[in-house]
């Protein structure tokens, strides 16, 4: 089936809707904002942008949002954490758990993050290192390449 057929487009749109709904349930945690949508260059690939601080006040909501995102996925997802100013150990643990769930379910994902988030993740989990990129465009291309889209 051609990738631009109406049926395929509808399936892709449903996946984006699931991601947006999952993210929006947790977007009001104190000091944390979670927004989901399609990548500008590849709207069929969902991008979940997180900004603010993942700390004691917001880490439970962050972990729950990641779990909901993993449960909603049938394909690739890009996590954009370039707007995260601070992440504590519970936030890092939630990301590692998310990565494990995605890997166990054979789902593709990539993470765009600043060094303050990327470096501890790379140190804590060797599998995480290959998923982390510096540029959102590279993250989208990585997910697109692994999903075969």
GIMOWO-V182684 format. One line per field, one symbol per residue. phi: phi as a letter, one per 30 degrees, with the letter a starting at -180 (. if undefined). A space follows every 10 residues. Layout:
phi = ???
//
This chain:
phi = .ddcdedddd dddddddddd dddddcdcde ibbbbbadde dbddcdbccc bjbcbedbdd dddddddddd dddbadbccc cdcddabcdd dddddddedd dddddhcdab bcbdedcddd ddddbddded ccbcbddddd dddddddic
//
